[in-house]
């Protein structure tokens, strides 16, 4: 997964577990693409402090994913739904219906 997309997904799923200060710094640097210097200046902290905060947040968010696997499950379900949509575009003969049923059952088992 592309690094920025991965960071955005991790933040979407686990961002509420960060402190308000961590969320503000992370959003500004990662999601809003502000420079470390811009964020440091606006918050009155050092550039190194911002850098360390981003590293710490990435480690925290990655740790949550290692334990909970919510992003991994989301990506997997999104891919399967894409498969269902592709199959649904085809003529719905027996084989296609069986494939849709199989994928649907896999998704339900994961939930």
Kinemage of the C-alpha trace (Angstrom):
@kinemage 1
@onewidth
@group {chain A} dominant
@subgroup {mainchain}
@vectorlist {calphas} color= white
{ca unk a 1} P 0.000 0.000 0.000
{ca unk a 2} L 1.243 3.492 -0.739
{ca unk a 3} L 2.642 5.071 2.435
{ca unk a 4} L 0.340 8.111 2.484
{ca unk a 5} L -2.750 5.992 1.802
{ca unk a 6} L -1.698 3.590 4.545
{ca unk a 7} L -1.185 6.449 6.995
{ca unk a 8} L -4.573 7.937 6.106
{ca unk a 9} L -6.345 4.602 6.590
{ca unk a 10} L -4.598 3.967 9.896
{ca unk a 11} L -5.596 7.433 11.054
{ca unk a 12} L -9.204 6.927 9.906
{ca unk a 13} L -9.483 3.740 11.929
{ca unk a 14} L -7.383 4.527 14.990
{ca unk a 15} L -6.928 8.298 15.064
{ca unk a 16} L -9.425 8.777 17.881
{ca unk a 17} L -7.057 6.833 20.129
{ca unk a 18} L -4.456 9.608 19.855
{ca unk a 19} L -4.399 12.656 22.110
{ca unk a 20} L -5.780 15.943 20.775
{ca unk a 21} L -2.245 17.311 20.392
{ca unk a 22} L -1.082 14.187 18.527
{ca unk a 23} L -4.129 14.356 16.243
{ca unk a 24} L -3.510 18.017 15.442
{ca unk a 25} L 0.146 17.457 14.549
{ca unk a 26} L -0.560 14.254 12.599
{ca unk a 27} L -3.415 15.790 10.614
{ca unk a 28} L -1.406 18.876 9.743
{ca unk a 29} L 1.679 16.990 8.546
{ca unk a 30} L 0.281 13.782 7.079
{ca unk a 31} L -3.218 14.666 5.914
{ca unk a 32} L -2.908 18.397 5.190
{ca unk a 33} L 0.657 18.141 3.849
{ca unk a 34} L 2.064 21.020 5.891
{ca unk a 35} L 5.816 21.065 6.378
{ca unk a 36} L 7.353 20.178 9.712
{ca unk a 37} L 8.557 23.777 9.998
{ca unk a 38} L 5.082 25.208 9.377
{ca unk a 39} L 3.528 22.990 12.035
{ca unk a 40} L 6.337 23.639 14.495
{ca unk a 41} L 5.970 27.386 14.081
{ca unk a 42} L 2.179 27.376 14.420
{ca unk a 43} L 2.287 25.242 17.584
{ca unk a 44} L 5.345 26.838 19.128
{ca unk a 45} L 7.386 23.642 19.244
{ca unk a 46} L 10.588 22.549 17.545
{ca unk a 47} L 10.746 20.993 14.090
{ca unk a 48} L 12.396 17.962 15.713
{ca unk a 49} L 9.481 17.751 18.154
{ca unk a 50} L 7.037 17.582 15.252
{ca unk a 51} L 9.151 14.928 13.529
{ca unk a 52} L 9.320 12.843 16.715
{ca unk a 53} L 5.556 13.189 17.229
{ca unk a 54} L 4.851 11.906 13.705
{ca unk a 55} L 7.166 8.929 14.231
{ca unk a 56} L 5.536 8.180 17.584
{ca unk a 57} L 2.035 8.424 16.100
{ca unk a 58} L 2.965 6.163 13.180
{ca unk a 59} L 4.312 3.613 15.650
{ca unk a 60} L 1.171 3.816 17.800
{ca unk a 61} L -1.196 3.532 14.837
{ca unk a 62} L 0.823 0.639 13.384
{ca unk a 63} L 0.733 -1.117 16.749
{ca unk a 64} L -3.046 -0.840 16.899
{ca unk a 65} L -3.273 -2.336 13.406
{ca unk a 66} L -0.955 -5.213 14.351
{ca unk a 67} L -3.295 -6.093 17.200
{ca unk a 68} L -6.697 -5.388 15.666
{ca unk a 69} L -6.227 -5.772 11.869
{ca unk a 70} L -9.150 -3.450 11.103
{ca unk a 71} L -7.491 -1.818 8.084
{ca unk a 72} L -6.467 -5.205 6.698
{ca unk a 73} L -10.058 -6.466 7.005
{ca unk a 74} L -11.427 -3.278 5.442
{ca unk a 75} L -9.114 -3.538 2.422
{ca unk a 76} L -9.974 -7.216 1.988
{ca unk a 77} L -13.721 -6.538 2.143
{ca unk a 78} L -13.402 -3.647 -0.299
{ca unk a 79} L -11.623 -5.931 -2.786
{ca unk a 80} L -14.307 -8.604 -2.460
{ca unk a 81} L -17.094 -6.095 -2.972
{ca unk a 82} L -15.259 -4.966 -6.112
{ca unk a 83} L -15.261 -8.580 -7.287
{ca unk a 84} L -19.005 -8.806 -6.684
{ca unk a 85} L -19.564 -5.618 -8.658
{ca unk a 86} L -17.530 -6.950 -11.584
{ca unk a 87} L -19.416 -10.234 -11.577
{ca unk a 88} L -22.745 -8.402 -11.371
{ca unk a 89} L -21.878 -6.545 -14.592
{ca unk a 90} L -21.642 -9.859 -16.422
{ca unk a 91} L -24.609 -11.922 -17.539
{ca unk a 92} L -25.852 -13.557 -14.397
{ca unk a 93} L -25.623 -17.177 -15.376
{ca unk a 94} L -25.379 -19.963 -12.797
{ca unk a 95} L -21.587 -19.810 -12.469
{ca unk a 96} L -21.669 -16.068 -11.820
{ca unk a 97} L -24.438 -16.417 -9.251
{ca unk a 98} L -22.484 -19.161 -7.476
{ca unk a 99} L -19.399 -16.935 -7.399
{ca unk a 100} L -21.392 -14.015 -5.960
{ca unk a 101} L -22.854 -16.305 -3.308
{ca unk a 102} L -19.383 -17.638 -2.418
{ca unk a 103} L -17.836 -14.180 -2.080
{ca unk a 104} L -20.842 -12.952 -0.098
{ca unk a 105} L -20.499 -15.819 2.346
{ca unk a 106} L -16.782 -15.084 2.807
{ca unk a 107} L -17.590 -11.453 3.598
{ca unk a 108} L -20.277 -12.411 6.090
{ca unk a 109} L -17.922 -14.840 7.833
{ca unk a 110} L -15.347 -12.078 8.264
{ca unk a 111} L -17.891 -9.777 9.858
